[in-house]
Amino acid sequence: MDEYNWPKRHPDVPGQSPEEVWTATLAALPLGASVTGEVIARQPFGIFIRVDVVPNAMALAEIIAIPEEMGLPVLGTRIRGEVIDHVERNHQVRVRLHRAGAALE
């Protein structure tokens, strides 16, 4: 398996696509909201996160929003952060990971 991958739908999370849950995503994750979730894909530019409160939402923490000492979290890592932006064109929530304790055990 390649080190980097694109997010896929999780087989244990049935339901709608990120586009179909966009309204619910915006309501549940306003700017500044705390986010917890699981890393489901990695790219050189950042990580994609399955958000706990809206499992079919798509969140992205770009490399510039990940604490340097943390590095690029591996698949399956549980993380926490803060919503910093909403990107309508691709239905993504942008997240900045917290410095201390961003990765959950």
Sequence and secondary structure as in RCSB ss.txt:
>XXXX:A:sequence
MDEYNWPKRHPDVPGQSPEEVWTATLAALPLGASVTGEVIARQPFGIFIRVDVVPNAMALAEIIAIPEEMGLPVL
GTRIRGEVIDHVERNHQVRVRLHRAGAALE
>XXXX:A:secstr
  S       TTS S  TTTTHHHHHHHS TT EEEEEEEEEETTEEEEEESSSTT EEEEEGGGS GGG S  T
T EEEEEEEEEEGGGTEEEEEE STT EE 
